[in-house]
Amino acid sequence: MVVNEGIEEARIEDAIVEVAAPAPSVAMPVMSWRRFAYAAEFLVALLVVFDVWSQVGGQGHLDLIAWHLKFACAFAMSCCVVGFTAGIAEQEKIWNRRTRVWFLGMLLLAMVMGGITYYYHLHEVPDETDSEDSTATSVSIPKSGRWILRI
């Protein structure tokens, strides 16, 4: 009779352990959907950052900026946008510590991007005008009726 009691107790403990273990397959579809959504948001944010930067700073100034500076700023801004969205989606309150940090990052990056654009605005090469072609030409009509051309 003692042997049967030990077997029954072991079966009860096994049942408790099996019920307490979480099933990993339940959480996987939710995470993959969020990752896809954040990746799609990152790509859209990358396009929007370049579009807004060219509209605000001017396409001519944006063309002068080195490609690696433009890419680094746009990449960082897109990361901040996705982080800000993730902070809003994963917390109950909209303005929490995480969203404030990402929003501050977006503001700082916007100021850096404005400073870079302003620097390239100040250091752009001015258009060269040909001094020979811009000379004034005057024509006068003398009283004798002959045309004289002064250059």
Secondary structure, 3 states (H helix, E strand, C coil): CHHHHHHHHHHHHHHHHHHHCCCHHHHHHHHHHHHHHHHHHHHHHHHHHHHHHHHHHCHHHHHHCCHHHHHHHHHHHHHHHHHHHHHHHHCCCCCCHHHHHHHHHHHHHHHHHHHHHHHHHHCCCCCCCCCCCCCCCEEECCCCCCCEEEC
